[in-house]
Amino acid sequence: MSSALSRRGFLAGAGGMALATLVPSPANATPKTASPAPAAPRSKTALSIRGADLSFLPQLEEAGVRYRDLAGRVRPAEQILAHEGANYMRLRVWIDPPPGYSDKARALALARRARKAGMKILLDPHYCDFWADPSKQPIPASWPADLAGLTTKIKSYTRSLVRAFAAQGTPVDLIQIGNEVTNGILWPVGQLYLPDGSQQWAAFTGLLKAGTEGALEGCGGHRLRTMLHIDKGGRMGDTRWFFDKMVEWGVPFDVIGQSYYPMWHGSMAELRANLNDSVTRYGKPVLLAEVSYPWTFEDGDGRGNIVGPDAYLPDVDRFPVTPAGQAAFYEAVRDVLAQVPDGNGLGFMAWEPEWVPGVGWQPGAEASNDNLTQFDFTGRALPSIRSYRRP
């Protein structure tokens, strides 16, 4: 990703960060306030997946960050979340990232910590050397550059990756075939929309199928579910367009994965409508593979955040930008998922809730997500971590 990254170039692809804020508020948008949040409804339905992407955690600890639970006790972040009820950890894997960032070895080590904390594994291979999202999906430098070679490589790589997790006693429970693949994968070979207006559905879906085959071959006797992950939370038309095509082209998948950041992906009502529609239309369960919400508009490292006071938050009256408002947001997300038809709202994964100031999105850069975390700037847990509870 570039240093000028926008959330539609990065966080919109989750997994990344932009320098400035960057979705202007519509003229008729409700002004943001810091008023107290109303009491949040507490869903009584258990969600089967309640977790977080903690891929930056080892780097943050190496930078000296320490985390404290709601009582102020210093504990590893994954244990704090697990104590509150989190049962899944999402792990990002890059091929050849800058030193210290999320490569295979780092992900394997973090998986061991997840297992020790009682968490299952959602694996997120980006199939890139660094950030992949809807605005960029570059082929790893060491990989082939032709369709036949890439089809073989994505299958063998995914198979080997899944086997490595199983071999150390931390088998993968859910894997997404690429990160926010709305616009394709392994560009330009698997890029879906080309500058000349053409669409490469055959190449794109062929690569998805090969990755899925590799994952299933690598899991051995462990039950592994596969997920297709896009970034259209509350956008029903875009979701239908993508998954209608997946069905048409015969791409196998077990779970529909969505990113949901309300500043980019719509209101809570739109999210509810889209998830309910997807379950009915495709007969598959849905998972919010990435979700976050600001607890402040302050900037923890003073170097720029992707979401600032000018961001458009469609439900800010319900969820003011305060720790209490953030907690209310997560409770509402739980409620939406709990009401998906036939129990098909699997749950949610908070995106990098531990990414407090200390580590940049790339070496030397800022932590432009530090007001979207579930820990404050000092590493103290915020009330929203209670959303990981089981009931």
C-alpha positions as CSV (number, residue, x, y, z in Angstrom):
1,M,0.0,0.0,0.0
2,S,1.1,3.5,-0.6
3,S,1.8,6.2,2.0
4,A,-1.1,8.1,0.7
5,L,-3.5,5.3,1.3
6,S,-7.2,5.9,1.8
7,R,-9.5,3.6,3.6
8,R,-11.0,2.8,0.3
9,G,-7.4,2.1,-0.6
10,F,-6.6,0.4,2.7
11,L,-9.0,0.3,5.5
12,A,-11.7,0.0,3.1
13,G,-9.9,-3.1,2.4
14,A,-9.1,-3.7,5.9
15,G,-6.3,-4.1,6.4
16,G,-4.9,-0.8,6.0
17,M,-4.8,2.8,6.9
18,A,-5.0,6.2,5.4
19,L,-3.4,9.4,6.4
20,A,-6.3,11.6,6.6
21,T,-9.9,11.4,7.0
22,L,-11.7,10.8,4.3
23,V,-15.1,10.6,3.6
24,P,-16.7,14.0,3.7
25,S,-20.0,14.3,5.5
26,P,-23.1,14.8,3.3
27,A,-24.5,18.3,3.6
28,N,-27.5,17.0,5.6
29,A,-25.5,14.7,7.9
30,T,-26.2,15.0,11.6
31,P,-23.4,16.7,13.4
32,K,-21.2,14.5,15.6
33,T,-21.6,15.0,19.3
34,A,-20.1,13.7,22.5
35,S,-23.3,13.2,24.4
36,P,-23.7,10.1,26.5
37,A,-24.8,7.0,24.7
38,P,-28.2,5.6,25.4
39,A,-28.3,2.2,27.2
40,A,-27.5,-0.4,24.6
41,P,-29.8,-3.4,24.1
42,R,-28.1,-6.6,25.1
43,S,-28.8,-9.5,22.9
44,K,-29.4,-12.8,24.7
45,T,-28.7,-14.9,21.6
46,A,-25.2,-16.5,21.6
47,L,-23.1,-15.8,18.6
48,S,-20.8,-18.7,17.6
49,I,-18.0,-16.4,16.5
50,R,-16.8,-13.5,18.7
51,G,-13.3,-12.5,18.0
52,A,-10.7,-10.0,16.8
53,D,-7.9,-9.6,14.3
54,L,-4.8,-9.2,16.5
55,S,-2.1,-9.4,13.9
56,F,-0.2,-6.3,15.1
57,L,0.0,-7.6,18.7
58,P,3.5,-9.0,18.7
59,Q,4.9,-5.8,17.1
60,L,3.1,-3.6,19.6
61,E,4.5,-5.7,22.5
62,E,8.0,-5.4,21.1
63,A,7.5,-1.6,20.9
64,G,6.7,-1.6,24.7
65,V,2.9,-1.5,24.7
66,R,1.3,-3.3,27.6
67,Y,-2.4,-4.0,27.9
68,R,-4.7,-3.7,31.0
69,D,-8.1,-5.2,31.5
70,L,-11.2,-3.4,32.8
71,A,-9.9,-3.8,36.3
72,G,-6.5,-2.3,35.4
73,R,-4.5,-5.6,35.5
74,V,-1.7,-6.0,33.0
75,R,-2.3,-9.0,30.8
76,P,-1.7,-10.0,27.2
77,A,-4.4,-8.6,25.0
78,E,-5.6,-11.9,23.7
79,Q,-6.1,-13.1,27.2
80,I,-8.1,-10.0,28.1
81,L,-10.4,-10.5,25.2
82,A,-10.7,-14.3,25.9
83,H,-11.6,-13.6,29.5
84,E,-14.5,-11.4,28.2
85,G,-15.7,-14.3,26.0
86,A,-13.8,-13.9,22.7
87,N,-13.4,-17.3,21.0
88,Y,-11.7,-16.6,17.7
89,M,-8.5,-14.8,16.5
90,R,-8.1,-13.7,13.0
91,L,-4.5,-13.8,11.7
92,R,-3.2,-11.9,8.7
93,V,-0.4,-13.5,6.6
94,W,1.8,-11.8,4.0
95,I,4.3,-13.5,1.8
96,D,7.4,-11.3,2.1
97,P,6.5,-8.1,4.2
98,P,8.9,-5.7,5.8
99,P,10.8,-7.2,8.7
100,G,8.7,-7.7,11.8
101,Y,5.3,-7.5,10.0
102,S,2.8,-10.4,9.6
103,D,4.6,-13.2,7.8
104,K,4.0,-16.9,8.1
105,A,6.3,-17.4,11.1
106,R,4.7,-14.5,13.0
107,A,1.2,-15.8,12.3
108,L,2.1,-19.3,13.5
109,A,3.5,-18.0,16.7
110,L,0.4,-15.9,17.3
111,A,-1.7,-18.9,16.6
112,R,-0.1,-20.8,19.5
113,R,-1.0,-17.9,21.8
114,A,-4.6,-18.0,20.5
115,R,-4.9,-21.7,21.2
116,K,-3.5,-21.2,24.7
117,A,-6.1,-18.6,25.3
118,G,-8.8,-21.0,24.1
119,M,-9.4,-19.3,20.7
120,K,-10.0,-20.8,17.3
121,I,-8.3,-19.6,14.1
122,L,-9.6,-17.5,11.2
123,L,-6.8,-17.3,8.7
124,D,-6.5,-14.3,6.4
125,P,-3.9,-14.9,3.7
126,H,-3.6,-11.7,1.6
127,Y,-1.7,-13.5,-1.2
128,C,0.5,-10.4,-1.3
129,D,3.9,-9.3,0.0
130,F,2.1,-6.5,2.0
131,W,-1.4,-4.9,2.1
132,A,-4.1,-6.2,-0.1
133,D,-7.6,-4.6,-0.3
134,P,-10.1,-3.5,-3.0
135,S,-7.7,-0.9,-4.4
136,K,-4.7,-3.1,-4.8
137,Q,-3.9,-6.8,-5.0
138,P,-0.4,-7.1,-6.3
139,I,1.2,-10.4,-7.1
140,P,4.0,-11.3,-4.7
141,A,7.4,-10.6,-6.2
142,S,8.5,-14.3,-5.9
143,W,5.3,-15.7,-7.5
144,P,4.7,-16.4,-11.2
145,A,3.1,-13.7,-13.3
146,D,0.9,-15.8,-15.6
147,L,-2.5,-17.3,-15.0
148,A,-1.4,-21.0,-15.2
149,G,1.5,-20.4,-12.9
150,L,-0.6,-18.4,-10.4
151,T,-3.3,-21.0,-10.4
152,T,-0.9,-23.7,-9.4
153,K,0.9,-21.5,-6.9
154,I,-2.1,-20.2,-5.0
155,K,-3.3,-23.8,-4.6
156,S,0.1,-25.2,-3.4
157,Y,0.8,-22.2,-1.2
158,T,-2.6,-22.3,0.6
159,R,-2.3,-26.1,1.0
160,S,1.2,-25.7,2.6
161,L,0.1,-22.8,4.8
162,V,-2.9,-24.7,6.2
163,R,-0.8,-27.8,6.8
164,A,1.8,-25.7,8.8
165,F,-0.9,-24.5,11.2
166,A,-2.2,-28.1,11.7
167,A,1.3,-29.5,12.2
168,Q,1.9,-27.3,15.2
169,G,-1.4,-28.2,16.8
170,T,-3.3,-25.0,15.9
171,P,-5.5,-26.1,12.9
172,V,-7.3,-23.5,11.0
173,D,-11.1,-23.5,11.6
174,L,-12.1,-20.9,9.0
175,I,-10.1,-19.5,6.1
176,Q,-10.9,-16.6,3.7
177,I,-9.5,-16.9,0.2
178,G,-8.0,-13.5,0.0
179,N,-8.6,-10.2,1.7
180,E,-11.6,-8.1,0.6
181,V,-11.5,-9.5,-2.9
182,T,-14.4,-7.4,-4.2
183,N,-12.3,-6.3,-7.3
184,G,-10.3,-9.4,-7.8
185,I,-7.0,-11.0,-6.6
186,L,-3.4,-11.2,-7.8
187,W,-3.5,-8.2,-10.2
188,P,-3.4,-7.8,-13.1
189,V,-3.9,-11.5,-13.9
190,G,-6.8,-11.9,-11.6
191,Q,-8.0,-8.3,-11.6
192,L,-11.7,-8.3,-12.1
193,Y,-12.3,-4.9,-13.6
194,L,-9.8,-3.8,-16.2
195,P,-9.2,-0.2,-17.4
196,D,-10.7,-1.0,-20.8
197,G,-14.0,-1.9,-19.2
198,S,-13.7,-5.7,-19.6
199,Q,-14.2,-8.1,-16.7
200,Q,-12.0,-11.2,-16.0
201,W,-14.5,-13.4,-14.1
202,A,-13.0,-16.7,-15.5
203,A,-9.4,-15.8,-14.3
204,F,-10.6,-14.4,-11.0
205,T,-12.9,-17.2,-10.1
206,G,-10.4,-19.8,-11.2
207,L,-7.9,-18.5,-8.8
208,L,-10.5,-18.5,-6.0
209,K,-11.3,-22.1,-6.7
210,A,-7.6,-23.1,-6.7
211,G,-7.1,-21.4,-3.4
212,T,-10.1,-23.2,-1.9
213,E,-8.9,-26.6,-3.2
214,G,-5.5,-26.0,-1.6
215,A,-7.0,-25.1,1.7
216,L,-9.2,-28.2,1.8
217,E,-6.4,-30.4,0.8
218,G,-4.2,-29.0,3.6
219,C,-6.6,-29.3,6.5
220,G,-6.3,-33.1,6.9
221,G,-9.1,-34.5,9.1
222,H,-9.8,-31.1,10.7
223,R,-13.1,-29.5,9.7
224,L,-12.3,-26.3,7.8
225,R,-14.8,-23.8,6.5
226,T,-14.0,-21.4,3.6
227,M,-15.2,-17.8,3.3
228,L,-15.3,-15.2,0.6
229,H,-14.7,-11.8,2.1
230,I,-15.8,-8.5,0.5
231,D,-16.1,-4.9,1.8
232,K,-19.8,-4.1,1.3
233,G,-21.4,-4.3,4.8
234,G,-24.6,-2.4,4.3
235,R,-24.5,-2.3,0.5
236,M,-27.1,-4.8,-0.7
237,G,-26.8,-4.1,-4.5
238,D,-23.0,-4.5,-4.5
239,T,-23.2,-7.7,-2.4
240,R,-25.8,-9.2,-4.7
241,W,-23.7,-8.4,-7.8
242,F,-20.6,-10.1,-6.3
243,F,-22.2,-13.2,-4.9
244,D,-24.6,-13.7,-7.8
245,K,-21.4,-14.0,-9.9
246,M,-19.8,-16.3,-7.4
247,V,-22.8,-18.7,-7.7
248,E,-22.9,-18.3,-11.5
249,W,-19.2,-19.2,-11.8
250,G,-19.5,-22.1,-9.4
251,V,-17.1,-20.8,-6.7
252,P,-17.5,-23.0,-3.6
253,F,-17.8,-21.2,-0.2
254,D,-19.2,-21.9,3.2
255,V,-19.5,-18.4,4.7
256,I,-20.2,-14.9,3.4
257,G,-17.7,-12.5,4.9
258,Q,-18.3,-8.8,5.1
259,S,-16.3,-5.8,6.3
260,Y,-18.5,-3.3,8.1
261,Y,-17.2,0.2,8.9
262,P,-20.3,2.5,9.0
263,M,-18.4,5.5,7.8
264,W,-17.9,3.7,4.5
265,H,-20.5,0.9,4.4
266,G,-23.8,2.3,5.5
267,S,-26.1,2.5,8.5
268,M,-27.0,-0.2,11.0
269,A,-30.4,-0.6,9.3
270,E,-28.7,-1.1,5.9
271,L,-26.4,-3.7,7.5
272,R,-29.3,-5.6,8.9
273,A,-31.2,-5.6,5.6
274,N,-28.1,-6.8,3.6
275,L,-27.2,-9.6,6.0
276,N,-30.8,-10.8,6.1
277,D,-31.0,-10.7,2.3
278,S,-27.8,-12.6,1.8
279,V,-28.8,-15.5,4.1
280,T,-32.1,-15.8,2.3
281,R,-30.7,-15.4,-1.2
282,Y,-27.7,-17.7,-1.0
283,G,-28.5,-20.0,1.9
284,K,-25.1,-19.3,3.6
285,P,-24.3,-17.9,7.0
286,V,-22.8,-14.5,7.3
287,L,-19.8,-13.2,9.3
288,L,-18.6,-9.7,9.9
289,A,-15.0,-10.4,9.3
290,E,-14.0,-6.8,10.1
291,V,-15.7,-4.2,12.1
292,S,-14.7,-1.2,14.2
293,Y,-16.0,2.1,15.4
294,P,-14.3,5.2,16.9
295,W,-14.3,5.8,20.7
296,T,-12.8,9.3,20.3
297,F,-11.8,11.8,17.6
298,E,-8.5,12.5,19.3
299,D,-5.3,11.3,17.6
300,G,-3.1,9.1,19.8
301,D,0.2,9.6,18.0
302,G,-0.6,13.1,16.5
303,R,0.3,11.9,13.0
304,G,-3.1,11.6,11.4
305,N,-6.1,9.2,11.6
306,I,-8.3,7.8,8.9
307,V,-11.5,8.8,10.8
308,G,-11.7,12.3,12.2
309,P,-14.3,14.8,13.2
310,D,-15.4,15.4,9.6
311,A,-16.2,11.7,9.0
312,Y,-19.7,10.8,8.2
313,L,-21.2,8.4,10.8
314,P,-24.8,7.5,9.8
315,D,-26.0,6.5,13.3
316,V,-24.0,9.0,15.4
317,D,-27.1,10.0,17.4
318,R,-27.4,6.4,18.6
319,F,-23.6,5.8,18.8
320,P,-21.8,9.0,19.8
321,V,-18.0,9.0,19.5
322,T,-17.3,8.2,23.1
323,P,-16.3,4.9,24.9
324,A,-19.9,4.4,25.9
325,G,-21.1,5.1,22.3
326,Q,-18.6,2.6,20.9
327,A,-19.9,0.0,23.4
328,A,-23.4,0.7,22.2
329,F,-22.4,0.3,18.6
330,Y,-21.0,-3.2,19.3
331,E,-24.1,-4.2,21.2
332,A,-26.2,-3.1,18.2
333,V,-23.9,-5.2,15.9
334,R,-24.6,-8.2,18.1
335,D,-28.3,-7.5,18.0
336,V,-28.3,-7.4,14.2
337,L,-26.4,-10.6,13.9
338,A,-28.6,-12.4,16.5
339,Q,-31.7,-11.6,14.4
340,V,-30.4,-12.9,11.1
341,P,-32.8,-15.6,10.0
342,D,-32.3,-19.2,11.3
343,G,-29.3,-18.4,13.4
344,N,-27.2,-17.7,10.4
345,G,-25.5,-14.6,11.8
346,L,-22.3,-16.3,12.9
347,G,-20.8,-13.3,14.7
348,F,-18.1,-10.6,14.3
349,M,-14.4,-10.0,14.3
350,A,-13.2,-6.6,15.5
351,W,-10.4,-5.3,13.3
352,E,-7.1,-4.7,15.2
353,P,-8.7,-3.5,18.4
354,E,-5.2,-3.5,20.0
355,W,-3.6,-1.2,17.5
356,V,-2.8,1.6,19.9
357,P,0.1,4.1,19.1
358,G,3.4,2.3,18.8
359,V,3.5,0.6,15.4
360,G,2.8,2.2,12.0
361,W,1.0,0.6,9.1
362,Q,4.4,0.4,7.5
363,P,7.8,1.0,8.9
364,G,8.1,4.7,10.0
365,A,4.4,5.5,9.4
366,E,1.6,6.3,11.8
367,A,-0.9,4.2,13.6
368,S,-3.9,5.9,11.8
369,N,-6.4,3.6,13.4
370,D,-5.7,4.4,17.1
371,N,-9.1,5.9,17.8
372,L,-10.9,2.8,16.4
373,T,-9.5,0.5,19.0
374,Q,-11.0,-1.3,22.0
375,F,-8.1,-0.1,24.2
376,D,-7.3,3.5,24.9
377,F,-4.0,5.2,24.0
378,T,-2.3,3.8,27.1
379,G,-3.5,0.2,26.5
380,R,-6.4,0.2,29.0
381,A,-9.4,-1.8,27.9
382,L,-12.5,0.1,26.9
383,P,-16.1,-1.0,27.8
384,S,-16.8,-2.3,24.3
385,I,-14.7,-5.4,25.0
386,R,-17.7,-6.7,27.0
387,S,-19.3,-7.4,23.6
388,Y,-17.3,-10.6,23.3
389,R,-19.4,-12.3,25.9
390,R,-21.2,-15.5,25.0
391,P,-24.9,-14.9,25.8
